[in-house]
């Protein structure tokens, strides 16, 4: 039985991508608007194959003989637009929307072969994706009256990308995602700004994976959950 195959040190470089955008602030700086577009980037990345297998139930495991594998996929095009407006001199609200064309990701193309102890050579196969397009809505608040240190809070909603019948542990959970963030900023002298924030995000949903009718990866509906914590720190120097 083949237990697992790993493809490590995956690398690819492309120079045919671009991102363009614009931003406008009204003269009084009470509101502003901006948008940007990121082009689609197709790629074929190469990595090294390794893995483990066993011959017979309960037999000792052995490493598969490795080689090279090619992975073919794309980073899809994305469009985002957002802005800000001041409700009061101290309170600013910032909405944003982004669209990513993930429905272009039909399958993760996997090319390569490997040797399994006692079973000969086997070919790698594609991993079905059939993802949905991604929609993200963000809403941020900044209050600037707390001892010259602004108080910032934000929320983001992410639509479901992984279909409920293609769920797997290496994809995003088959459900909507949510994120909350809070932070502040401080001026370190006349020309340096320091910003810090913490973020917590989570997603969950029920799904299965019946891409293979003869050997479904997740034959019955299961619940998938994911969560992440992140810390953000940035410094800006004004010339």
N, C-alpha and C positions, 0 to 999 in steps of 0.2 A: 504494500500500500504506500502510495506517495503521501507523506504527511504535510509537507509544505515546500514551496519554492520561494526564495527571496531574490529580489533584484536590487542590488546595492549600488551606491555611488552613481546614481543616474545623473547624466549631464547632457546639456544641449545649449547652444548659443545661437541666437538669431539677431539680425540687425535690420529686419524689415518691418519693425513695429513702430508705431508713433502714437503720441497722445497730444491733443490740442485742446485749448480752452480759452475762456475769456472771463473777465470779472469787471463789474461796474459798481462804484459807490456814488451815491448822489452827493452834490456839493456840501450839504449839511451833515453828511455821514449819519443819517438817521435810518437809512435802509440801503441794501445792496443786493446784487444778484450775480450769479456765476454759473457756468456750465462747462463740462468737458467731455471729450469723446476719446475712447481708447480703441485702437484697431484690433482686429482679430489676429492672433499669432498661432499659426500651425507649427508643430515641431515634431521631430523624431529624435528622441533621447536614447542614449546607450548606457547600459549598466552591466554589472557582473552578476552571474547566476550562482546561487548557492542554495542549499536546502537539505532536508532530511527525508529518509524513507525507511521502510522496514519490509522484510521479505517473510511473510507468514505472521499470523497473529501472535503477538507477544514476543516476536523476535527482536534482537537488538537493533537499534536504529543505526543508520549509516548515512554519511553525507552523500548527496548527489554529486556527480562530477560536473563541474561548472562549465562556463563558456560566457559568451556575450549575448545580450538580449537587446532588442530595439523596442521602444515604447512610442507609439504614435498617438498624438492627441492634439488639443488646441486650447489656448486661452481665448475665450470668445470675446466679441466686441462688447463694449460697455458704454452706456450713456448716463451721465449724472447731471443733475441741476439742483441748485439750492440758493439760499439767500439768508438775509437777516433783516430784522426791523426792530427798532427801539420802541417798546411800549411806553416806557418812561425814561428819563435821563439815566436811570440806574439799571433798568431791566431790558435785556436784549433776548429775543427769541430767534432761533435759527432752524428752519425746516430744510430738509433735503430729501431727494428721491433719486434712486439709481436703478437702472435696468441692465441686466447682463444676459446675453443670449445663450444660456447654457443648453438650450434644446439642440444646439449643434453638436453636443457631445453625445453621440449615439453609442459609442463603445471605445474602450481603451484598447487600442491595437497593440498586441504583444507578439513579437516575432523572436524565435530562437529555439534551441533544442538543448537537452541536457541528458545525461546518462543516469539511470536509476539502477542501483546495485541489484543484480539478478534479473532485471527486467528489460535491459537494453536501453535504447534511445527513445526519448519521448519529445513531442513538440509542445511548445507553449501555445496557449489559445487566448483569443480576445476575451475581455471582461465587459459584458454588456453594461451600459450606463442608462441610456434613454432618459437623461435628465430633463427637468422642466426649466423654463426660464426663471431667473431670479429677480424678485422685486424687493427692494429695501427702502423702508421709510425711516427717516431719522428726525428727531426733534430735540433741540438743545436749548438750554436756558442759562443765562449768565446774569448774575446780580452783582453789581460793582460797588456796593456800599458797605462792605464788611471790613473796616479798617484798611482800606485801600487794596485789600486782597479780594479779588472777585470769587464768588461762589458759583460753581458750574455744575450742571446736572444734565444728563442726556439719556435718551431711550431710543432703541432701534428695533424695528420689526423686520424679519427676513422671511420671505415666503418659502414654502417647501420646494426643494430642488430634487431630492431623491424620490423617485416614484415609490409608492407603497409596495409594489410587487418586484422591486429591485433593491431591497434593503440589504445592506451588508455592513460589517463593523468598520470597514475602511472608507465608507462614504459618510456624508453628513446624515444625521438621523432623519428618518422619513416623516418630517413634521415641520411646523413653523419654528423659527428661532427668535430669541429675544435677547437683548443686551441692555444693561444699565451701566452708567459711568458717572463718576463724580470727581471733581478736582478743583484746583485753584491755580493761581499764578502769583509771582512776586517779581518786583523790579530790583535787580542787583546793580545799582548805579543808574546813570542816565541812559546808557546804551544797551544794557543787557536785560532781557526778560527770561525768566525761568518758569516753566509750566509743568505741572505734575497732575496725574490722574490715575484712578484705579477703575478697572472694568470687570464685570462679571457677565458671562453670556451662557445661555443654555438652550437646549432644544430636545424634544422627545416626540415619539410617534410610534404607532404600531405598523408592522409590515412583515413581509416574507420575501423570499427570492425563489421564483420558479422559472428562472431563465433556462434551466436545463430540466426537461420533462422527465428524463430518466434518473437524474441524481440532483434534485433541487437542493440548493445550499441551505435554505431555511424553509423547510417544508410546511410548517404551520406558523400562523401569525404570532409574532413576538413583539415585545416592547423594546424600543431602542432609545437610549438616553445619551446625551453628551453635554459637557459643560467645560468652561474654560475661565481662567483668571488671567488678567493681564495688568501690567503696570506701565504707564507711559510717562516719559520724562523728555523734555525738549528745552533747548536754550536758543535764544535768538539775539543776534548782535545787530544793532542799528548803526549803519554808517552815516 
